[in-house]
Each structure stands twice: as structure tokens, then as C-alpha cells.
Amino acid sequence: MRRAPSQVALVLLFDLAAGGLAGCADDPIYVQPSAALELVPGEGDEAAAVTAQLVLPVRLEREDEAAARTTRSGELGIQVPYVTRDDLDLSIEWTIKNLDQEPGVARIQVNGANEFFTYVPTAFVTDPEDEEEPPPLVGNVPLEIPAGGERSGVFQEDLLAEASLDLELITRGGRSPFAALLKIDEYRVEIDASDGTIIPGDAFASLVRFDLAFLADRHMVLEYAVRVRDHRDPPLLHDELTDAPPDQLTAFAPADFAPAPE
């Protein structure tokens, strides 16, 4: 479920060293980025930003899976995704290190894509002077980092499950991002799509790409990894993860979503 802002802050400030993560029935897999995000603000920059993108290393779809999905799509009259929200439980573990001798404030913003669409908040702003940019799918809570210190936390599974649903509501559901992101929808079992069709819960698409922005007002480093519990049999993630040959991975090509003009 989506948490209230105060609850989100508590989640973000969760100390992994103190509590760790609860044990799960499925063995978690960690998808690591190629490098950490390092940010060195320029002189006068109140909060500079660096960005990164991480795509889940999903194996190629098998013939029987594709056939079953095609059949199901025909029955429902919609596109059924290869990677559904029920297939994967996702979370992001992170650590921010302040390399400066002064305390600072950092933010982590998480957007991303499913196999159909990418969420780009700026696409919903037609007049920057009069309109507010919608929030990211996850994050953007100010985090105070002590001088020479660090802070660790996690964007938990329920938060990212809600983010996957919100992306569907914004794109195929035609909802305003403000309405989708500010409402708790944990018990939603279907979406009334903007084209009049119904998308059942087992056809909700999962996030497969993460677009991170790291903002800070001091010299800081963000280390992170996506933690995955893969429920598909056989597993969706390639057993070599990001080291897998590119021709053995699904090349997702989501479109940047833009709302229909009013």
C-alpha cells in the first residue's frame, strides 16, 4: 500500500544495519548497477543532481509463454504484459555517504518504466510557470546526512508494488499522476482503461526499469541495488543477471508516456 508522507519518511530512514530485512520464502536476488552515483555540487549549487538507469535482466520469453499470453490478450481484448506485477516483488536498498566535512541534505527520486510505458513527470507540465510538476513514483523525501557520515534505507516491496500500479493507472488507465500517486490502491483488482476495456489484476504490468535521480547539496555518493523475489517458474531473471549476453535478454522498448491534449 502507499504510505502517508510521515510513514514514507520512516521507511526511508530505516537502518538496515540495525534491523535487516525479514526472511522471505523466495531467495532474493540482487541486481547491481554498474557504478555508484557520485555527486559533486558546483559552486553555488543548492542541490545538484545525477541520474542513472537500471533495467532488470529479464530472460527471453519462451514460445509457450508467448502463446499463452497471446491467447489471454485475445480473451481480454488488451495487451497482457510478459512481466506482470504478480511475478516479481521488488525493493531498492540504498546507502548515501557524505564525503564532505559539512552536513548535507540528499534526496532519491525513483521513476521508471514497465514494458509498455515510461513515466516522465515533466511530460505533464505544459506551462512551467503556472503548473506544478507531478511527484516521482517513489521517494523525494529530504534525508539529512551528517558530515563524513552515511545513512542506509530501503524502498520496500509494498511501495514499489504500488508504484507499478500507479504507472498502469497513469498510462493505460488515463489517470492524473497527482490522483494516482496520492491515493492508496492496495486492494484494487482491476483498472478501467482509458479505451473502455478492463485490465484485471493479473494483467497489471510490473516495473522493469528504474530511472533514479540523486540530488544533494554536498559531495555525496549513492550506492544502491534492486532486490528481487522472482515468483515465475522458470524464473524471469536471467541466471547471469547483468552479465548475461545481451541477445539472451529481453530488450524492452517502452514509449515515453504523454497525456492526451485536453
N, C-alpha and C positions, 0 to 999 in steps of 0.2 A: 504494500500500500504506500501511497505518498504520505510523507510525514509533514507535520507543521514545521515552519521555519526553525523554531526552537529545537524541535526534535532532530531536524536535519543537522543542526549545528552539533548536537550531541553525538550523532553518528559520525560526523566528520572528525570530531576530536577524539574519537575512540582510540585508546592507546593499545596498539597491537602487542606491545611488549608485556603489558600488564595482564591482558585477558586472552589474547589469541583468538582464533576462530573456532567455533564449535565443530565437533566432528560431524561428518556427513556420510550418508550411505554410499554415495558415489565418491570415488577418489578424485580430488580436484586436480586440474591441470593448470599450469601457469603459462600464459602466453606473454613473453617478454618483448619489449620494444628493442630496437637495435641500439638505442642510446638513451641516456637520461636527458632531461630538458634542463639546460643551464641558461640562466638569465642574468645579464649584467646591465642594469639600467644605465642609460646615458645621463649626463649631467642635466639636471632639471626635470628628468622624467619622474613623475609621481608614481606611476605604475606601468612599467613596460610589459610586453607580452611576447611569448614564444609559443609556437604551435607544433603539434605532431599528429600523426595519423597512424592508427594500428588496425589492421584488417585481420580478422580471425582466419587461421589457416584451415579452411573447410575443404575436405576431400571432394573429388568429383562425384557427381550424382550417378548412382548405378542405374542400369536400364530398368530394373524392376521398380525402383523408387520413382523414376521419371514417369513410368507408365501409370503407376498408382496415383501419382499427383495429377497427371493429365485427366484421368478418369474423375477424380474428386473435383477438379476445377470445372469440368463439364457439368457435373451434377449440381454444383453450387452456382455456376454462372459467374465465377470470379477467378482471379489468379490465386492459386494456393501456393504459398512460398515453399521453397526447398527447405529452408531453416525456419522452423516455427518457434514461437516463444516457449512452447512446452518442451522443446528439445534441449534447451540449454538454460542452466542457472548461471548468471554472470555476476561478478563483483569486481571492483577495482581496488587493489591495495596500493597505498602510496606513502611516501616519506618525503618531506620537504626539509632540506638542510640550508640553514642560513650561514653563508660563508663570510658575512660582513661582521664588523665589530659593533654594529648598531642593531637594535631590534627592528623588525620589519613586519609587514603585513603581506600575505600572499592569498591568491585565490586560484582554484582549479575549476575550469568550466569544461563540461563534457557534453558534446553534441555527437552526431554520428549518423549512420545510415543502416537501413535494412537492405534487402536485395532489390527493393523497388525504388526507394526514395532516400534522399539526403535532407536532413533538417538544417536549413540555413536561416538563422533568425533575421538577418538583415534583409532577406527577401520579402519580409512582411512590412518593411518600412518604405513607404513611398515619399514621405516628406520628413527627413531627419530633424528639421527644426520644430515640427509640431507633433511628431509621433514617437512613442517610446519603443525601443527595440524589445521584442519578447525575450523572456529568460531562456537560458540554456536548458537542455533536457535534465541535466544533473549539475549540482554544485553551485559555485559563485558565492559561497559563504566566506567572509573575511576570516583569515587564520593568522593569529599573532604568533610570530616565530622569534624566540629570544636570540640575542646576539650570539653567534657561534653555536647555536643550538639546533635542534631538529624537532619535528613533530610528525607522527605517523597516524594513519587512519585508514578507513575503508568506506567506499560507497557500496552498501550492502546489496544483496540479491534482490530484496523486495523493491529497492529504489530503482535498480536497473530493469527489473521486470515492468515496473510502472513506466519507465522511460520508453521501453519497447512499445507498450500500449499507447502511450501518448503520441509517439511518432505515427502509429497507424491512425489514431484519431485525427491528427493534424493533416495527414496526407490523404489516405483513401477515405477517411471519414469526413473530411472537409471542415473540421472544427477550427476555431480560432486557437492559436497557440496559448494565449492567455487563459482561455476557458479550459483547454485540455490540461495544461500544466498546473493549474491551481486547484483542480478538482481531484478527489480521491476516487479511483475507479477499480479498486482491487477485486470487486465482485462482478465486474462486467463480463457477460458471457457472449455478447455479440456486439457488432457495430453496424449501425445503419449507414451504409456507404453513401457518398455524395451522388452516386449514379443510380441510387434506388435499390441496389442489391444489399443483401445481408451477409456480413462476414462473421462466421461463427468463431468461437474462442480457439478452436483447434486449428484455425487458419490465420491466426494473428502472426505476423512476421516478427522475427527476433532481430535485434541489433546484430550486425555482423561487422560493423566498422565503427571505430571510436575516433572522434576528432577532438583532441584536447587542446585547450589554451591555458597556459600557465602565466599568471600575472603576479608581479612582485615589485616592491619599491626598494629592494636591496639585492645584492648579489646572492642568488639562491639557486639551488638545484632541486629538481623534482625527479624522483625515481618512482616508477610505478610498474605494475603488472596486472593483466586481466586474469582473474581466477575463474575457471570454467568447470562446471559439473555437467558432463555430457551424458544425456539420457538416451540417445539414439543407439540402436543395435543394428549394424555395427556403428561405432562412434562416428560422429560427424567430423571431428577434428582429425587431421592427418597425424599419423603416429610420429612423424618427424617434425611436426609443428612448423615453425617458420623456416626451418632448414629443408623442408620438402622441396623437390623440384617444382618450379612454377607450373609446368604442364600437368602436374598432378593435383593442383589446387583449383578451386572454383574462382574464376575471375569475375567478381561481382561488378556490375556497372550501373549503380543506382543513379537516377536522374535527380538533379537539384530541384527540390520541390518549390514551386512558386504558386501562390494563391491565385485563383481566377479573378480577373479585374471586376470590380463592382460596377 
